[in-house]
């Protein structure tokens, strides 16, 4: 019998796939209740090895068998069925018993006293699949370093560390414990090694459904406006989710400083920092930032520039980028710090950069 572990009001239960009853895990003193009552009303599911069927409705026609490792958000429960949002930002249904369910967390209040061990973080590697992002002079596609850097951030968040804030050095230790959960919107351990298309609305939905304390989208840039003496790192923060501006300033400071140790001819804009951009209605211009989770996009380096592309091929540089993101997240969650002076929020200037069309999006299948 397939068994699902769920947490409800702090109590763990094992839910049988066929018995309709929930039995307390050893040590619990709470009596049994119907299994469907134990399913959290919102959360995320992770597709297990072998994949799982998704349907067009509860117990309806099977659409496909989606691949292992996909993280799918849900916010509707119908008995044993969950309505998830696919990577193509479309609804589908699956059986809760067929997947690993993580109920929506209750985000904490970032600042002194925050329990880092309870944190839920979503790391979003930009682009993927048919959308390579920026492409460097020798052909490096942005989606590749984005995914590797994001995976390195996950590894850092999943391990306890000490941080020397005077130097930025990170070492194994117990001052900053591993966080409770890290979800990646494109996971290198998932189907197609994480190289699949993920729509922007889906990415934001993962963070909101997970109850994440922060969402960081990892990117690298293109078409700089001039030369600089230090990295041209940019950060775009949500304008609607409280705390995003502070998160953005810390990410900018830490990633910029992490990359500044590398001696190259840097490129970028004259006014660098963290900025929010609005759409015509005054909301978030960037869809990935439009949820309720504190969120920011980091554009670490200019992949379009030969020297910076060469750096992005180096594991040590990707690790430094990841460590900058990690330090920024730790400071955001555990202190009241601000980083680089924030830039004013303004309407998006000029033409849209062109979001990929939803047409032709394919949810990665098992096998």
ABEGO torsion letter per residue (X at the ends): XBBBBBBBGGBBBBBBAAAGBBBBBBGBABBBBBAAAABBABEBBBBBBGEBBBBABBGBBBABBBBBGBBBBBABBBEABBBBBBAAGBBBBBBAAABBBBBBBBBBBBEBGBBAAABBBBBBBBEEEABAEBBBAAGBBAAAAAAAAAAAAAAAAABBBBBBAAAGBBBBEAABBBBABBBBABBAABBGGGBBBBBAAAAAAAAAAAGBABBBBBBBBBGBAEBBABBABBBBBBAABBGAAAAAAAAAAAAAAAAAABBBBBBEBABBEBBBBBBAAGBBABAAAABABBBBBBBABBAABAAAAAAAABAAAAAAAAAAAAAAAAAAAABABBBBBBBBBBBBBEBBAGBBBABGBBBBBBX
